[in-house]
Amino acid sequence: MTPARLARRLSRRLSQRQALVLLVLLLAGTVVLLELLGSGYHRTLGALTLINVMLAVSLTMTNGFTGLFSLGHPAFMTLGAYVAIAFTYPAARKSFAMPDLPAVFSGIEWPLPVAALIAALAAAAAARLVGASVLRLKVHYLAVATLGLIIIVQSLALNLDGLTRGGRGLTGVPRSAELWLIALATLVVVVGCWRLKHASIGRAMLAVRENEMAARCFGIDAVGLKITAFVLGAGVAGFCGALLPHVVAVMTPKSFGLMLAFNLVAMIVVGGQGSILGAIFAALAFSLGSEALRPVEESLGLYGMTQVVVAVALILVLIWRPKGLFGLDEPLVEVK
């Protein structure tokens, strides 16, 4: 095969239908492979990686599509986690672990998919309440405000001892987040975000990102679109927050903190602010790469080396490719 023919083949893009089929096959194959051949460690790693993919894609929807700079995902994850646990925690242990829980919840023990959807709605509702005020702030002011939101939610969780057990955390959370459920949720989030980006509302969001004043002149409701993106991203974050404690069986107020906010922002900056496939690739690289470096950290005693590598990678991307690896582009898939 000549180099020219090889270049032409590599430049060809999959149709959106082919890309969807490929995504379904990859997710299904991963689930089957891990369930049949993987250990508990590998299944947990797969679940956490897919959750990171959902978080990166949802933050791309919030920050990448509209030009916001929100760091608030961990706050909505914390809210979603505690809301879901209120519905799924074993009823026999609720009176001991959460004595201040309202009586209406004491006998409830619902399946995780239902609880996670309620958690997503609760996070979205909270985002709607705070969004109208904080989203009028610009760039770094918004970043500081959403950073403060993380601290407020963590402080509340630490002090509401009768609901969260404070710093001791809740143990014995049922491991009911099956890998197939997380894979299905990942498919829904990725496809939903893709459809949103390439629909008229997504193009309006991108117009706001590129030039808000010009978008307003064309009659686009910039504030309304920012709130919509913020609420949708928060809903996905709340859903992911509900899933994660049911993977690791424990929840503490500091489970989702500032380091997670930094990692998520790093993912979308490296992948490209606005690129869904870039967010997916970056989430996979960060998740699997961090886990691969963990044994090196332990053997050399250089704890925290992973975060140094992430920070260096982020700095290099900002220097050499300020728009990220893919920018707004979606490589490998044709966009109609």
C-alpha positions in Angstrom: 0.0 0.0 0.0 1.4 3.4 -1.0 1.8 6.1 1.6 -0.8 8.2 -0.3 -3.4 5.5 -0.2 -2.7 4.9 3.5 -3.1 8.6 4.2 -6.4 8.6 2.4 -7.7 5.7 4.4 -6.6 7.2 7.7 -8.3 10.5 6.7 -11.6 8.8 6.2 -14.1 9.3 8.9 -16.8 6.9 10.3 -20.4 7.9 9.8 -22.3 8.7 13.0 -24.2 5.4 12.7 -21.0 3.5 12.3 -19.5 5.3 15.3 -22.5 4.5 17.4 -22.3 0.8 16.5 -18.6 0.8 17.3 -19.2 2.5 20.6 -21.9 -0.1 21.6 -19.6 -3.0 20.5 -16.7 -1.6 22.5 -18.8 -1.0 25.7 -20.5 -4.4 25.4 -17.2 -6.2 24.7 -15.5 -4.5 27.6 -18.3 -5.5 30.0 -18.3 -9.1 28.8 -14.6 -9.4 28.9 -14.3 -7.9 32.4 -17.2 -10.0 33.7 -15.8 -13.3 32.3 -12.1 -12.8 32.7 -11.4 -9.8 34.9 -10.9 -9.9 38.6 -12.8 -7.7 41.1 -9.9 -5.1 40.8 -10.3 -5.0 37.0 -14.1 -4.6 37.2 -13.7 -1.8 39.7 -11.1 -0.1 37.5 -13.4 -0.4 34.5 -16.3 1.1 36.4 -14.3 4.0 37.7 -12.9 4.7 34.2 -16.3 4.8 32.7 -17.5 7.1 35.4 -14.6 9.4 34.6 -15.6 9.3 31.0 -19.1 10.5 31.9 -17.8 13.2 34.1 -15.4 14.5 31.4 -18.1 14.5 28.7 -20.6 16.3 30.9 -18.0 18.9 31.9 -17.3 19.4 28.2 -21.0 20.0 27.7 -20.9 22.6 30.5 -17.6 24.3 29.9 -16.7 23.4 26.4 -19.9 24.2 24.6 -20.7 27.6 26.3 -17.3 28.8 27.4 -18.0 28.6 31.1 -15.3 27.8 33.6 -17.1 25.8 36.3 -15.3 23.7 38.9 -18.5 22.7 40.6 -18.9 19.1 39.5 -17.6 17.6 42.8 -20.2 19.5 44.8 -23.0 18.1 42.7 -21.4 14.6 42.9 -21.4 14.9 46.7 -25.1 15.9 46.7 -26.0 13.1 44.3 -24.1 10.5 46.4 -25.9 11.3 49.7 -29.3 11.5 48.0 -28.8 8.1 46.4 -27.5 6.6 49.6 -30.6 7.8 51.5 -32.6 5.5 49.2 -30.3 2.5 48.8 -28.6 2.2 52.2 -29.8 -1.0 54.1 -32.9 -0.2 56.0 -31.7 -2.2 59.0 -28.7 0.1 59.5 -30.2 3.5 58.7 -31.3 4.2 62.3 -27.7 3.6 63.5 -25.7 5.2 60.7 -28.1 8.1 59.9 -30.3 8.8 63.0 -31.4 12.2 61.7 -32.7 10.9 58.4 -36.4 11.7 58.0 -38.7 8.9 59.0 -40.1 8.7 55.4 -36.7 7.3 54.3 -36.2 4.9 57.2 -37.8 1.9 55.6 -36.9 2.7 51.9 -34.4 0.4 50.1 -34.8 1.1 46.4 -32.7 -0.2 43.5 -29.8 1.9 42.5 -31.0 2.9 39.0 -34.0 4.6 40.5 -32.0 6.2 43.3 -29.4 7.5 40.8 -32.0 9.1 38.7 -33.5 10.9 41.7 -30.0 12.0 42.7 -29.4 13.4 39.2 -32.7 15.4 39.4 -31.7 16.7 42.9 -28.3 17.8 41.6 -29.9 19.4 38.5 -32.4 21.3 40.7 -29.6 22.5 43.0 -27.7 23.7 39.9 -30.8 25.6 38.7 -31.0 27.3 42.0 -27.4 28.5 42.1 -27.0 28.9 38.4 -29.1 32.0 37.9 -26.7 34.0 40.1 -23.2 32.5 39.7 -23.4 32.1 35.9 -23.5 35.8 35.4 -19.9 35.9 36.6 -17.1 35.8 34.1 -14.4 33.2 33.7 -12.1 33.2 36.8 -14.9 34.8 39.0 -17.1 31.8 38.1 -14.3 29.4 38.8 -13.9 30.9 42.3 -17.6 30.8 43.0 -18.0 27.2 42.0 -14.8 26.4 44.0 -16.6 27.9 47.0 -19.6 25.8 46.2 -17.4 22.6 46.7 -16.2 23.9 50.0 -19.7 24.8 51.2 -21.1 21.4 50.3 -18.2 19.6 51.9 -18.6 21.7 55.1 -22.3 20.9 55.3 -21.6 17.2 54.8 -18.9 17.2 57.5 -21.2 19.0 60.0 -24.5 17.1 59.3 -23.2 14.2 61.4 -26.7 12.6 61.8 -27.1 12.2 58.1 -23.5 11.7 56.8 -21.6 10.5 59.9 -19.3 13.4 59.3 -15.6 12.7 58.8 -16.1 9.0 59.7 -18.0 8.5 56.5 -20.7 5.9 55.6 -19.4 2.4 55.2 -21.3 -0.6 54.1 -22.8 1.1 51.1 -24.2 -1.7 48.9 -22.0 -2.5 45.9 -24.9 -2.4 43.5 -23.4 -0.4 40.7 -23.1 -3.2 38.2 -20.7 -2.7 35.3 -23.4 -3.1 32.7 -25.4 -0.3 34.3 -22.4 2.1 34.2 -21.7 1.1 30.6 -25.3 1.8 29.6 -25.2 5.1 31.4 -22.0 6.0 29.6 -23.6 5.2 26.3 -26.6 7.4 27.0 -24.4 10.3 28.2 -22.0 10.2 25.3 -24.8 9.9 22.6 -27.0 12.5 24.3 -24.1 15.0 24.5 -23.2 14.3 20.9 -26.8 14.9 19.7 -26.9 18.1 21.8 -23.7 19.5 20.3 -24.8 18.9 16.7 -28.4 20.1 17.2 -29.5 23.7 16.9 -29.3 24.3 20.7 -25.7 23.0 20.7 -24.8 25.3 17.8 -26.3 28.2 19.7 -24.2 27.3 22.7 -21.1 27.2 20.6 -22.0 30.6 19.2 -22.3 32.0 22.8 -18.9 30.5 23.5 -17.2 32.1 20.5 -18.8 35.6 20.8 -21.5 36.1 23.3 -22.3 39.7 22.2 -22.8 38.6 18.6 -24.9 35.7 19.7 -27.2 38.1 21.7 -27.5 40.3 18.7 -28.9 37.3 16.7 -31.5 36.8 19.5 -29.8 33.9 21.3 -30.6 33.7 25.0 -27.0 33.4 26.2 -27.9 33.3 29.9 -30.6 30.7 29.4 -28.2 28.4 27.4 -25.5 28.7 30.0 -28.0 27.7 32.7 -29.2 24.8 30.6 -25.6 23.5 30.0 -24.8 24.0 33.7 -28.0 22.1 34.8 -27.4 19.2 32.4 -23.8 18.9 33.4 -24.7 19.0 37.1 -27.4 16.3 36.6 -24.8 13.9 35.0 -22.4 14.8 37.9 -25.1 13.9 40.4 -25.8 10.6 38.6 -22.1 9.8 38.6 -21.8 10.8 42.3 -24.6 8.3 43.1 -22.9 5.5 41.2 -19.4 5.9 42.7 -20.0 5.0 46.4 -21.9 1.9 45.2 -18.7 0.9 43.4 -16.3 1.4 46.3 -18.8 0.7 49.2 -17.9 3.9 51.2 -18.7 7.6 51.1 -17.1 10.4 53.0 -17.6 14.2 52.7 -14.2 14.5 51.1 -14.6 11.8 48.5 -15.1 14.4 45.8 -12.9 17.4 46.4 -10.7 20.0 44.8 -8.3 17.4 43.3 -11.1 15.8 41.4 -12.2 19.2 40.1 -8.6 19.8 38.9 -8.4 16.4 37.2 -11.7 16.9 35.4 -10.7 20.3 34.1 -7.3 18.9 33.0 -9.1 16.2 31.0 -11.2 18.6 29.0 -8.3 21.0 28.5 -6.0 18.3 27.2 -8.7 16.6 25.1 -10.0 19.9 23.7 -12.6 22.2 25.2 -15.6 21.3 23.2 -14.5 17.9 21.7 -16.5 15.0 23.0 -14.1 12.4 21.6 -11.2 14.4 23.1 -12.8 14.3 26.5 -13.3 10.5 26.2 -9.7 9.9 25.1 -8.3 12.2 27.9 -10.5 10.5 30.5 -9.3 7.0 29.4 -5.6 8.2 29.4 -5.8 9.9 32.8 -7.7 7.1 34.5 -5.7 4.1 33.1 -2.4 6.1 33.2 -2.9 7.1 36.8 -3.5 3.5 37.8 -0.5 2.3 35.8 1.7 4.8 37.7 0.5 3.8 41.1 2.9 0.8 41.5 5.7 3.1 40.4 4.7 5.6 43.1 4.7 2.9 45.8 7.9 1.2 44.7 9.8 4.5 44.6 8.0 6.1 47.5 7.2 9.1 45.4 3.6 9.5 46.4 1.8 12.2 44.5 3.9 11.6 41.4 0.7 11.0 39.3 -0.6 14.5 40.0 2.8 15.9 39.0 2.6 14.1 35.7 -0.9 15.3 35.1 0.1 18.9 35.9 3.1 18.7 33.6 1.0 17.3 30.8 -1.5 20.1 31.3 1.2 22.8 31.1 2.8 21.2 28.0 -0.6 21.1 26.2 -1.4 24.7 27.2 2.0 25.8 25.8 2.0 23.8 22.5 -1.7 23.3 21.8 -3.8 25.9 23.7 -7.0 24.6 22.3 -6.2 21.0 23.4 -5.5 18.0 21.3 -8.6 18.3 19.1 -10.1 21.7 19.9 -13.7 21.6 18.8 -13.1 18.9 16.3 -14.4 15.3 16.5 -11.7 13.2 14.9 -12.6 9.9 13.2 -16.3 10.7 12.9 -17.9 12.8 10.2 -20.3 15.5 11.3 -23.2 16.4 9.1 
